Amino acid sequence: MNAKSIRLWNTKNKNDEWWSSFVTAPIAILFTYAVVDIRWLTPNLITLLSFVTAIISALFIIAGGSTNFIIAAILIHLSHVFDCMDGQVARYRQTPTASGSYFDRVTDQIQVAIWFCAVGYAAYLQSSSVLPVFLSFIGVAFYSLRGYVKYVAINVEMSRDHRYLEKMAQRRLVENSGNVAGLGFSFSDNARWFLSEQRKLLEFDEGVFIFMLSLALVLNQLMPMLWLFAASQLFYGLFRSWQRGQQIDRNQQTPIDK
């Protein structure tokens, strides 16, 4: 273990999504170790590479067939590794930018839509039924709703309290402060961290999608995955909408600190 390895590990997002936390993000650190000193390889270029890889994986899904599905699953994971790398490189070089964060999140949203639309089409070709197309549409629509209500809530809160984002950022810093596992920690510390991370499986966010989408492609079982995707996003889209409305209502009853 050298200083570069420790510094790179500290670039790992403390609140990564489920599959990212202990699979794709650690793999990304290994890739980042090899390329972080290549100055022309910028974080934005890595974001673009992730997006292009995602599009290529979707083309393999549309092409159909067990071999193409396996290749697509590998490319989906590679795309997600690149998606972890861009932030790691920016934090290691201490060059994060607001525009880089913006394009990273926008391409993430587009990639999810592309992947599940491609799977819906591939399942349609297998079954000659429009049901998988409908399921993918429901899943993508309500996954987008989860993000939409978040930003609607921020807009509403900011109209009431101009320091709302500042307070949220401070709270996030406290929540994400300090490592609890990884390099330099004991086996028992890492085991406890790993077990605690498994609760994130039920959040059905992008990190979970990477796993369940790839598994469905490798097993060539697209319909069960589409049902799970549609049902989980329908639930979370409606639940988050209600939850954020309740939070806004509670915040309105709390005096604003000047």
MIBATI-191398 format. One record per residue: residue in one letter; residue number from 1; x, y negated, z negated of N, C-alpha, C in turn. Coordinates in steps of 0.1 Angstrom, whole numbers, always signed. Layout:
! residues N
 code pos   n.X   n.Y   n.Z  ca.X  ca.Y  ca.Z   c.X   c.Y   c.Z
    A NUM     X     Y     Z     X     Y     Z     X     Y     Z
...
! end
This chain:
! residues 258
 code pos   n.X   n.Y   n.Z  ca.X  ca.Y  ca.Z   c.X   c.Y   c.Z
    M   1    +8   +12    +0    +0    +0    +0    +9   -12    +0
    N   2    +7   -21   +10   +15   -33   +10    +6   -46    +9
    A   3   +12   -57    +9    +5   -70    +7    -5   -72   +18
    K   4    -2   -69   +30   -11   -71   +41   -23   -62   +40
    S   5   -22   -50   +35   -33   -41   +33   -43   -46   +23
    I   6   -37   -51   +12   -45   -56    +1   -53   -69    +5
    R   7   -45   -77   +12   -52   -89   +17   -63   -86   +27
    L   8   -61   -76   +36   -71   -72   +45   -83   -66   +38
    W   9   -81   -58   +28   -92   -52   +20  -101   -63   +14
    N  10   -94   -74   +10  -102   -85    +4  -110   -93   +14
    T  11  -108   -90   +27  -117   -97   +37  -130   -89   +39
    K  12  -131   -77   +33  -143   -69   +35  -154   -76   +28
    N  13  -165   -77   +34  -177   -83   +29  -181   -75   +16
    K  14  -183   -83    +5  -186   -76    -8  -200   -71    -8
    N  15  -209   -76    +1  -223   -71    +1  -226   -66   +14
    D  16  -218   -57   +19  -220   -51   +32  -233   -42   +32
    E  17  -239   -40   +44  -250   -31   +45  -245   -16   +43
    W  18  -255    -7   +42  -252    +6   +37  -241   +13   +45
    W  19  -243   +16   +58  -233   +24   +66  -220   +15   +68
    S  20  -222    +2   +69  -210    -6   +70  -201    -5   +58
    S  21  -207    -5   +46  -200    -6   +34  -189    +4   +32
    F  22  -192   +17   +36  -182   +27   +33  -178   +35   +46
    V  23  -182   +31   +57  -178   +38   +70  -172   +28   +80
    T  24  -181   +20   +86  -176   +11   +97  -167    +0   +93
    A  25  -170    -6   +81  -161   -17   +76  -147   -12   +73
    P  26  -146    -1   +65  -132    +4   +62  -125    +8   +75
    I  27  -132   +14   +85  -126   +17   +98  -121    +5  +105
    A  28  -129    -6  +104  -126   -18  +110  -113   -24  +104
    I  29  -111   -22   +91   -99   -27   +84   -87   -21   +90
    L  30   -88    -8   +94   -76    -1  +100   -74    -7  +114
    F  31   -84   -10  +121   -82   -16  +135   -77   -30  +133
    T  32   -82   -37  +123   -78   -51  +121   -63   -52  +117
    Y  33   -59   -42  +109   -45   -42  +105   -36   -42  +117
    A  34   -40   -34  +128   -32   -33  +140   -32   -45  +149
    V  35   -43   -53  +148   -44   -64  +159   -45   -78  +153
    V  36   -45   -79  +139   -48   -92  +134   -37  -102  +137
    D  37   -25   -98  +140   -14  -107  +143   -13  -111  +158
    I  38   -22  -105  +166   -23  -109  +180   -31  -122  +181
    R  39   -25  -133  +183   -31  -146  +181   -42  -148  +192
    W  40   -40  -143  +204   -50  -146  +214   -63  -138  +212
    L  41   -63  -128  +203   -75  -120  +200   -83  -127  +189
    T  42   -91  -136  +193   -98  -144  +184  -111  -137  +179
    P  43  -116  -142  +167  -129  -136  +162  -140  -136  +172
    N  44  -141  -148  +179  -152  -149  +189  -150  -139  +201
    L  45  -138  -136  +204  -136  -127  +215  -139  -113  +210
    I  46  -137  -110  +198  -141   -97  +192  -156   -96  +191
    T  47  -163  -107  +188  -177  -107  +188  -183  -104  +202
    L  48  -177  -110  +212  -180  -107  +226  -178   -92  +230
    L  49  -167   -87  +225  -163   -73  +228  -173   -64  +222
    S  50  -178   -67  +209  -188   -59  +203  -201   -59  +211
    F  51  -205   -71  +216  -217   -72  +223  -217   -65  +236
    V  52  -206   -66  +244  -204   -59  +256  -205   -44  +254
    T  53  -198   -39  +243  -198   -25  +240  -212   -20  +237
    A  54  -220   -28  +230  -234   -25  +227  -242   -24  +240
    I  55  -240   -33  +249  -248   -32  +262  -244   -19  +270
    I  56  -231   -16  +270  -227    -4  +277  -233    +9  +270
    S  57  -234    +9  +257  -240   +20  +250  -255   +21  +254
    A  58  -261   +10  +255  -276   +10  +259  -277   +16  +273
    L  59  -268   +13  +282  -268   +19  +296  -267   +34  +295
    F  60  -259   +39  +287  -257   +54  +285  -270   +60  +280
    I  61  -277   +53  +271  -290   +58  +265  -300   +59  +277
    I  62  -301   +48  +285  -310   +48  +296  -307   +59  +306
    A  63  -294   +62  +308  -291   +72  +318  -296   +86  +313
    G  64  -297   +88  +300  -303  +100  +295  -293  +112  +296
    G  65  -297  +123  +289  -289  +135  +289  -281  +136  +276
    S  66  -279  +148  +271  -272  +150  +258  -258  +144  +258
    T  67  -250  +146  +269  -237  +140  +269  -237  +125  +269
    N  68  -245  +119  +276  -246  +104  +276  -251   +99  +263
    F  69  -260  +106  +256  -264  +102  +243  -253  +103  +233
    I  70  -244  +113  +233  -233  +114  +224  -223  +102  +227
    I  71  -221   +99  +240  -212   +88  +243  -218   +75  +238
    A  72  -231   +74  +239  -237   +62  +234  -236   +60  +219
    A  73  -237   +71  +212  -236   +71  +197  -222   +67  +193
    I  74  -212   +71  +200  -198   +67  +197  -196   +53  +200
    L  75  -202   +48  +211  -200   +34  +215  -208   +25  +205
    I  76  -219   +29  +200  -227   +21  +190  -218   +19  +178
    H  77  -212   +30  +174  -203   +29  +162  -191   +20  +165
    L  78  -186   +21  +177  -174   +12  +181  -178    -2  +181
    S  79  -190    -5  +186  -196   -18  +186  -197   -24  +172
    H  80  -201   -15  +163  -203   -20  +149  -190   -22  +142
    V  81  -180   -14  +146  -167   -16  +140  -161   -30  +145
    F  82  -163   -33  +158  -159   -46  +163  -167   -57  +155
    D  83  -180   -54  +153  -188   -64  +146  -183   -67  +132
    C  84  -177   -57  +125  -171   -59  +112  -158   -66  +114
    M  85  -151   -63  +124  -137   -69  +126  -137   -84  +128
    D  86  -147   -90  +135  -146  -104  +138  -145  -112  +125
    G  87  -154  -109  +115  -154  -116  +103  -141  -113   +95
    Q  88  -136  -101   +95  -124   -98   +88  -112  -106   +94
    V  89  -111  -106  +107  -100  -114  +113  -101  -129  +109
    A  90  -113  -134  +110  -115  -149  +106  -111  -151   +92
    R  91  -115  -142   +83  -112  -145   +69   -97  -143   +66
    Y  92   -91  -133   +72   -77  -130   +70   -69  -143   +75
    R  93   -73  -148   +87   -65  -160   +92   -70  -173   +86
    Q  94   -80  -172   +78   -86  -184   +71   -91  -194   +82
    T  95   -98  -188   +92  -103  -196  +103  -118  -194  +106
    P  96  -126  -191   +96  -140  -189   +99  -147  -202  +103
    T  97  -156  -201  +113  -163  -212  +118  -178  -210  +117
    A  98  -186  -221  +117  -200  -220  +116  -205  -214  +129
    S  99  -199  -219  +141  -204  -214  +154  -201  -199  +155
    G 100  -190  -194  +150  -186  -180  +150  -197  -172  +143
    S 101  -200  -176  +131  -210  -170  +123  -224  -169  +130
    Y 102  -227  -180  +136  -240  -181  +144  -240  -171  +155
    F 103  -230  -171  +164  -230  -162  +175  -230  -147  +171
    D 104  -223  -145  +160  -222  -131  +154  -236  -126  +150
    R 105  -244  -135  +144  -257  -131  +139  -267  -130  +151
    V 106  -266  -139  +160  -275  -139  +172  -272  -126  +180
    T 107  -260  -122  +183  -257  -110  +191  -261   -98  +183
    D 108  -260   -98  +170  -265   -87  +162  -280   -84  +164
    Q 109  -287   -95  +164  -302   -94  +166  -305   -89  +180
    I 110  -298   -94  +190  -300   -90  +204  -297   -75  +205
    Q 111  -285   -71  +199  -281   -57  +200  -291   -47  +195
    V 112  -297   -50  +184  -308   -41  +178  -319   -40  +188
    A 113  -324   -51  +194  -335   -51  +203  -331   -42  +216
    I 114  -319   -44  +221  -314   -37  +233  -314   -22  +230
    W 115  -308   -18  +218  -307    -4  +215  -320    +3  +214
    F 116  -329    -3  +207  -342    +4  +204  -351    +3  +217
    C 117  -350    -7  +225  -358    -7  +237  -352    +4  +246
    A 118  -339    +5  +247  -333   +16  +255  -337   +30  +250
    V 119  -338   +32  +237  -342   +45  +232  -357   +47  +235
    G 120  -365   +36  +233  -379   +38  +237  -381   +42  +251
    Y 121  -373   +36  +260  -374   +40  +274  -369   +54  +277
    A 122  -358   +58  +270  -353   +72  +272  -363   +82  +267
    A 123  -370   +79  +255  -380   +88  +250  -392   +88  +259
    Y 124  -395   +77  +265  -406   +77  +275  -403   +86  +287
    L 125  -391   +86  +292  -388   +95  +303  -388  +109  +299
    Q 126  -385  +112  +286  -386  +126  +281  -400  +131  +279
    S 127  -409  +122  +275  -422  +126  +271  -433  +122  +281
    S 128  -430  +113  +290  -440  +107  +299  -452  +101  +291
    S 129  -449   +97  +279  -459   +90  +271  -454   +76  +268
    V 130  -464   +66  +267  -460   +53  +264  -458   +51  +248
    L 131  -461   +61  +241  -460   +59  +226  -446   +55  +221
    P 132  -435   +61  +226  -422   +56  +222  -419   +42  +225
    V 133  -424   +37  +237  -423   +23  +240  -430   +14  +230
    F 134  -442   +18  +227  -450   +11  +217  -443   +11  +203
    L 135  -438   +22  +199  -431   +23  +186  -418   +14  +186
    S 136  -411   +14  +197  -399    +5  +197  -403    -9  +197
    F 137  -414   -13  +204  -419   -27  +204  -423   -31  +190
    I 138  -430   -22  +183  -434   -25  +169  -422   -27  +160
    G 139  -413   -18  +161  -401   -19  +153  -393   -32  +155
    V 140  -390   -35  +168  -382   -47  +171  -390   -59  +167
    A 141  -403   -60  +169  -411   -72  +166  -410   -74  +151
    F 142  -413   -64  +142  -413   -66  +128  -399   -67  +122
    Y 143  -389   -62  +128  -375   -64  +124  -372   -79  +126
    S 144  -376   -85  +137  -374   -99  +140  -382  -107  +130
    L 145  -394  -103  +126  -402  -110  +116  -394  -111  +103
    R 146  -387  -101   +99  -379  -101   +87  -370  -113   +87
    G 147  -363  -115   +98  -354  -127   +99  -361  -140  +100
    Y 148  -372  -140  +108  -380  -152  +110  -385  -158   +97
    V 149  -391  -150   +88  -397  -155   +76  -386  -160   +67
    K 150  -374  -154   +68  -363  -159   +59  -360  -174   +63
    Y 151  -359  -177   +76  -356  -191   +80  -368  -200   +78
    V 152  -380  -195   +79  -392  -203   +76  -392  -207   +62
    A 153  -388  -197   +53  -388  -200   +39  -377  -210   +35
    I 154  -366  -209   +42  -355  -219   +40  -359  -233   +44
    N 155  -366  -234   +55  -371  -247   +60  -381  -253   +50
    V 156  -390  -245   +45  -400  -249   +35  -393  -254   +22
    E 157  -384  -246   +17  -377  -249    +5  -368  -262    +6
    M 158  -362  -264   +18  -354  -275   +20  -362  -288   +21
    S 159  -374  -287   +25  -383  -299   +26  -387  -303   +12
    R 160  -386  -294    +2  -389  -297   -12  -377  -301   -20
    D 161  -366  -294   -17  -354  -295   -25  -342  -295   -16
    H 162  -336  -307   -13  -325  -308    -4  -312  -300    -8
    R 163  -312  -296   -21  -300  -289   -26  -303  -274   -26
    Y 164  -313  -269   -20  -317  -255   -21  -306  -246   -15
    L 165  -301  -249    -3  -290  -241    +3  -278  -241    -6
    E 166  -274  -252   -12  -263  -253   -20  -264  -244   -32
    K 167  -276  -244   -38  -279  -235   -50  -278  -221   -46
    M 168  -284  -217   -34  -283  -203   -30  -269  -199   -27
    A 169  -261  -208   -21  -247  -205   -19  -239  -202   -32
    Q 170  -242  -210   -42  -235  -209   -55  -239  -195   -61
    R 171  -252  -192   -60  -257  -179   -66  -250  -167   -59
    R 172  -249  -169   -45  -243  -158   -38  -228  -156   -41
    L 173  -221  -167   -44  -207  -166   -48  -206  -159   -61
    V 174  -215  -161   -70  -214  -154   -83  -217  -139   -81
    E 175  -227  -136   -73  -231  -122   -70  -220  -114   -63
    N 176  -213  -121   -54  -202  -114   -46  -188  -116   -52
    S 177  -187  -122   -63  -173  -124   -69  -167  -112   -74
    G 178  -154  -110   -70  -146   -99   -75  -149   -86   -69
    N 179  -138   -78   -67  -140   -64   -62  -144   -55   -73
    V 180  -152   -45   -70  -155   -35   -79  -151   -21   -75
    A 181  -145   -20   -63  -139    -7   -58  -130   -10   -47
    G 182  -123    +1   -43  -114    -1   -32   -99    +2   -36
    L 183   -90    -5   -29   -76    -4   -32   -73    -8   -46
    G 184   -65    +0   -54   -61    -4   -67   -71    +0   -78
    F 185   -83    +6   -74   -93   +10   -84   -92   +25   -85
    S 186   -96   +30   -97   -96   +45  -100  -106   +52   -91
    F 187  -104   +66   -91  -113   +74   -84  -127   +73   -90
    S 188  -128   +72  -103  -142   +71  -109  -148   +58  -106
    D 189  -140   +47  -105  -146   +34  -101  -152   +35   -87
    N 190  -144   +41   -78  -148   +42   -64  -160   +51   -63
    A 191  -161   +62   -71  -172   +71   -71  -185   +64   -75
    R 192  -184   +56   -86  -195   +49   -91  -200   +39   -81
    W 193  -191   +32   -75  -194   +22   -64  -201   +29   -53
    F 194  -196   +40   -48  -202   +48   -37  -216   +52   -40
    L 195  -218   +57   -52  -232   +62   -56  -241   +50   -56
    S 196  -237   +38   -62  -245   +27   -63  -249   +21   -49
    E 197  -240   +23   -39  -243   +18   -26  -254   +26   -19
    Q 198  -257   +38   -23  -267   +46   -16  -281   +41   -17
    R 199  -284   +32   -27  -297   +26   -28  -300   +17   -15
    K 200  -289   +12    -9  -291    +4    +3  -297   +12   +15
    L 201  -296   +25   +14  -302   +33   +25  -317   +30   +27
    L 202  -324   +26   +17  -338   +24   +18  -341   +10   +23
    E 203  -331    +1   +25  -334   -12   +30  -336   -13   +45
    F 204  -333    -2   +52  -335    -1   +66  -332   -14   +74
    D 205  -319   -18   +72  -314   -29   +80  -304   -24   +90
    E 206  -296   -33   +96  -288   -29  +107  -278   -18  +104
    G 207  -273   -19   +92  -263    -8   +88  -269    +6   +88
    V 208  -282    +7   +84  -289   +19   +84  -293   +23   +99
    F 209  -296   +13  +107  -299   +16  +121  -288   +23  +128
    I 210  -275   +18  +125  -264   +24  +132  -263   +39  +129
    F 211  -265   +43  +117  -265   +57  +113  -276   +65  +120
    M 212  -289   +60  +117  -300   +68  +122  -302   +69  +137
    L 213  -298   +58  +144  -298   +57  +158  -288   +67  +164
    S 214  -276   +67  +159  -265   +76  +163  -269   +90  +161
    L 215  -274   +93  +149  -278  +107  +145  -289  +112  +155
    A 216  -299  +104  +157  -310  +108  +166  -304  +110  +181
    L 217  -295  +103  +185  -289  +105  +198  -281  +118  +199
    V 218  -273  +120  +189  -265  +132  +188  -273  +145  +188
    L 219  -284  +144  +180  -294  +155  +179  -304  +156  +190
    N 220  -305  +145  +198  -315  +144  +209  -329  +145  +203
    Q 221  -331  +138  +192  -344  +137  +185  -348  +122  +184
    L 222  -353  +117  +195  -356  +103  +195  -369   +99  +189
    M 223  -379  +107  +191  -393  +103  +186  -393  +102  +170
    P 224  -388  +112  +163  -388  +110  +148  -381   +97  +144
    M 225  -370   +94  +150  -363   +82  +146  -371   +69  +150
    L 226  -378   +69  +161  -387   +58  +165  -398   +56  +155
    W 227  -404   +67  +151  -415   +66  +141  -410   +60  +128
    L 228  -398   +65  +124  -392   +59  +111  -388   +45  +113
    F 229  -383   +41  +124  -379   +27  +127  -392   +18  +127
    A 230  -402   +22  +134  -414   +14  +135  -421   +13  +121
    A 231  -422   +24  +114  -429   +24  +101  -421   +15   +91
    S 232  -408   +17   +90  -400    +9   +81  -400    -6   +83
    Q 233  -399    -9   +96  -399   -24   +99  -413   -30   +98
    L 234  -424   -22  +100  -437   -27   +98  -439   -30   +83
    F 235  -434   -21   +75  -435   -23   +60  -427   -35   +56
    Y 236  -414   -35   +59  -405   -46   +54  -409   -59   +60
    G 237  -413   -59   +73  -417   -72   +79  -429   -79   +71
    L 238  -439   -70   +67  -450   -75   +60  -446   -78   +45
    F 239  -438   -69   +39  -435   -71   +25  -426   -83   +23
    R 240  -416   -85   +32  -407   -97   +31  -415  -110   +33
    S 241  -425  -110   +42  -434  -121   +44  -441  -125   +31
    W 242  -447  -115   +25  -454  -117   +12  -445  -121    +1
    Q 243  -433  -114    +0  -423  -117   -10  -418  -131   -10
    R 244  -415  -136    +2  -410  -150    +3  -420  -160    +0
    G 245  -433  -157    +4  -444  -166    +1  -445  -167   -14
    Q 246  -444  -156   -21  -445  -156   -36  -434  -164   -42
    Q 247  -422  -162   -37  -410  -169   -42  -412  -184   -40
    I 248  -417  -188   -29  -419  -203   -26  -429  -208   -36
    D 249  -440  -200   -39  -450  -204   -49  -444  -206   -63
    R 250  -435  -197   -67  -429  -198   -80  -420  -210   -80
    N 251  -412  -212   -69  -403  -223   -69  -410  -237   -70
    Q 252  -422  -237   -65  -429  -250   -65  -433  -253   -79
    Q 253  -434  -243   -88  -438  -246  -102  -426  -248  -111
    T 254  -414  -248  -105  -401  -251  -112  -396  -265  -110
    P 255  -393  -272  -120  -388  -286  -118  -375  -286  -110
    I 256  -373  -296  -102  -361  -297   -94  -350  -304  -102
    D 257  -338  -298  -102  -327  -304  -109  -321  -315  -100
    K 258  -321  -327  -105  -316  -339   -97  -301  -340   -98
! end
